[in-house]
Amino acid sequence: MSEPRVLVFAYHDVGYECLAALLERHVQVIGLFTHADDPGERIWFKSVAELARTHAIPIYTPDNVNTPEWIERIRALRPDLIFSFYYRHLISERVLDFAPLGSYNMHGSLLPKYRGRAPINWAVLHGETETGASLHVMTKRADAGDIVDQEPVSIGPEETARDVFVKVTAAARRVLERQIDNLLRGAAPRRVQDETAATYFGGRGPEDGRIDWRLDARAICNLVRAVTHPYPGAFTELDGRRFYIWKARPASASGRPGEIIRTSPLTVAAGGGSTEVAEWQWHGDPAPHGDDTHGLRPRMAFAVYAAPAQESAQR
């Protein structure tokens, strides 16, 4: 029997590591669908396209893989098995059905929790102590297919989303390595997701980093951890100027939400407790600051902002 023809849709570090695992296993990868890098996005992750190029794998970067033209082109590739590793677009059922051995996605959470976009950032923002990587069957509904395998990773109280992403990436590769032989034989284990435990969160943009000082200090620090470098950052405003907080920890001092209690260390009152700021930056400054408070004084107050309810749904 000939080696299965594997078509990969991938991007980001998870895409890179999972494609690397397939190549080390000498899987026959017949093509890579990926994304052209956005010049407006900070590219801090490895290039899956470069990895494919070094192995002479054909690379495709369509804006939409679900057009009639691309559906026919994918059909002509005759994939036996399809993988999606952090590919950012939904793939239509017509494409998924081309693969007789199945179509599988690697997701950065312990499904059924945190379906949807930016699962690691959401998990850190919510103060979770654990997340992980889940390999699952792709279906019409995003992240809802049967689970093949999972591996949990811990989230420490001071770890950032970037820290957790590194651990989830390693876990994703281990999950794939455990299951690749089963997948190539069409004999992967499957278990149905518990819909009663499912949660779904949408994508996040830079404006979602705005701080609501009426929240308790731990929630504010979780937001900082979730969107700090290399993400756009948590921010607030003072006299119309945007002020980014890159690193913070909860403290016990109290005051009006948003009020600067002291400047050494910079401590800002929250709805419960306070936030001790270790690294911050005015918008437009070339680099973050630590101890130098640049004119900030006690009793000054950052703008109080009421964050909208988070988009979350049971599915």
N, C-alpha and C positions, 0 to 999 in steps of 0.2 A: 504493500500500500504506500502511495506517495505521501510525503510530509505535508501536513495541512498548510494551506495558504492563509496567512494571518495578516489582517489589515488593522492598522493601529491609528487611532485618533488621539492625539496627545499634545500636551503643553506643560510648561512649568517644571519644577523639580521632580514632582511625582511622575510626570510623563517621561522625563529623562531617565530616572532610575528604573522605572518599569520597562522601558524600551531596552535599556542596557541589560536588564535581567533576561529578556527574551533573546537578545543577541548572544549573550554568553551561553545560553542554552542551545544556540544554533537553530533557533526557530526560524522558519522561512517567512520573513516579513516582506510582504509584496508591495507595501506602500505606507506612507505616513501622511495623514491629514493633520495639519497644525494651523496655527494663526501667524500671520505676519505681525511682527512686533509693532505695537502702537508707539509712535514717537513721543506721544504725550504721557506715556506711562514709564515709571522708573523700572527698568528691567534689572532686577537683582538676582534672578534665578538662572539656572542653566538653560542652554538652548537645545531643545530636542531636535530641531532642524539640523543643527551642526552635527549632532551624533548620527542622525540618519545619513547625512551627506558623506561622512567618513566611511560609511558602510555601503555606499552606492545604492541607497534605498530611494526610490522615487518620492518626491515631496510635493504635496498639493496644499494650497492655501486659499480655498474659495471662501467668499464671504458667507455663503449659504450652501451647505452640502445637500439641502433638501429640494433644490430646483430640479425640474425634469432632466435637464442636461447632466447635472452631477449624479443624479440617481442612476442614469443609464451608464455613465462612466464607471461608477462603482460596481454596478452589475457586471460590466465587462471585465473587471478585475477578478471576478470569481472567488471572492473570499470564502474560506471554510469557517473562519473564526474571526470575530471582530472584538477589539478592545477599545475602550475609552479611558484614558488616564489623564484626568484634569483637563479634558477638552471642554471649552467654554460654552459650546452650543448644543442644544438638543438635537439628536439624530432621529430622523423619522422612522416609523415602524417599517416602511417599505425598504429602507436600507438595512435595518436590523434583521429583517427576515431573509436577507440574501445569504446569511451565514448558517449552514446546516448544523454546525457544532455549537452555535449560540453566540450571543453578543453580551459582553460583560463590561461593567464600569467599576472603577476604583473611586470610592468616595471617602472624604476626610472626616468621617465621624463614625460613631458606633450606631449605625442605623438600627431602629427607625428614628432615633433622635437626630435632629439637625439635618433634615433633608434640605435641599436647596443650595443657595450660593453662600460662599464665605463661611463654611461650617466651623472652621477652626477659630476665626475671629469671634463668631457668635458664642462659641463655647467658652472662650476666655472672658469675654464681656459678661457672661452670666455667672462667672465664678465657679465653673465646673472644675472638679478635681481629676476628671478622667475624660478622655476622648479616644479616638483611634482611627483605624483604616478598615473599610468594609469593601469587599469585592462582591458585587451583586449582579444579577441578571438585569439587563436593560429592557425596559418596557415603555409603553406610551407615557406613563406617569413618571416624572423625574424621581429617581432614587427610591422607587417603590417595589422593585423586583425582588425575587427570592435572593436570600443571602447565601453566598458560597462559603465565605470565610471572613473572619474578623480578627484583628489584634488590637487590644487596648494599649494606650500609653497614658502615663500620669501627666497632670498639669500642676506644677508647683505654684505656690501662692504669689511668687514674684516673677514667674516665667511670662514672657511676652508671646504674642501670637507667632512671631518668627521662631522663637525657641521651640514652641510646640510643633510648628510646621516641620522643622528638621526631624523631630521624633516620629511624626506621622509619616513622613516620606520614607524613613527607614522601615517602619512597620508595613507600609504598603508594598515595598519590595519583598519583604519576607513573606507576606500573604501570597503574593503572586508566585514566588518561588515554591511555596508549599503546594500550590494547586496547579501549576502549569502542566504537569504530566496528565492529571485528571482532565483538565480542560482540553488538551490536545486529543484525548481519547473520547471526548464527549461524555465523560463519566464524572463530572464535578458534583459534589454534594450540594443540596439545596434545602433551604428551610424558609418557610413563609414568614414575612415580617409581621410583627404584632401591630396592627393598625391602631389599636387603642393607645399605644405608647408613642405614636408618630408625632413629630413636630416638624414644622417647616418654617424657614426664615428666608427672606428675600436678600437680594444683593445689597451691598453697602457702598455709599459714595463718600467723598471727602466731607460733605456737610453733615453726615451722620456722626462726625467726631466732636460736634459741639457739646460742651459740658453743661449739664443741668446741675447747678450747685445746690439745688434743693434735695438731691439724692444723698444717701448716706456716703460717708467717705470711702468705704470699701467698694461700693458700686462705681464711684468716680475713678478710683484707682484701677478697677477692672477694665473700665473703658480705656484708660491710658495704656494699659498693657495690651489691650486688644488691637489698638490702632497706631502704636508707636512705630518707629523706624522698623522696616522700610515702607510702612504704610503712611498715609497722609498725616496722621497725628490727631490727638485730642486738643481742642482749642477753646478759648474763651475770649472775651473782649473787655478792654478797659479804655474808656474815653474814645471809643470808636476804633481802637487799634487791636488787631488780632494777636493773641498771645497763646503760643503752643506750649503744652506740657508733655514732655517726652518720658519722664520718669517720676514716679510719685509713690508714696506709701501712706497708709492711714495713720492718723494721730488722734489724740484724745481731746485737744483743746476745742473750745466751742465759741461760737459767735454767730452773727447774721450770715446766712448762706452767701458765699462769694466774698465776704469781708477778709482782708488781709489781717491776720492776727499778729504775726511777727514776720520779720524779713530775714532772720538768721537763726535757723533755716527758714526759707520762705514757707509760710503755713497759711492755708486758706480755709475758712470755715465752710462746712458742708451742712446738709440738712440733719446729719447725725455725725458728730465728731468733726474732724478736719483732715485736710490733705496736706501732707508735707511734700513739697516739690523739690526734687533733687536735680532736675534738668529741665530747662525751659528756654524759650526763644521767641522774641518778637518777630512777627511776620516781616520778612525782608532782611533780617539780620543774617550775616553769612554763616554763623555757627551758633549752636546752643550755648547757654550760660549755666553756670552752677551757682557759686556763692555770690557773684556780683549781681545785685538786684536792680541796678540801673534806674534809680529814682523811685522805685516802689517803696511805699511807706505804710506802716500800720494804719488801719481804719479806712484805707482806700478799699474799694470794692469792685470786683469783676461783675460784669453784667449777669443778672439772674435770668436764666433761660429755662422755660418749661419744655422739656423734650416731649415729642408726640409719643403715643403708645407704640411700643415695638410691634412690628409686623410679625405676628406669630399665629400659626393655625394648627389645630389638630387635623390630621388627614387620615 
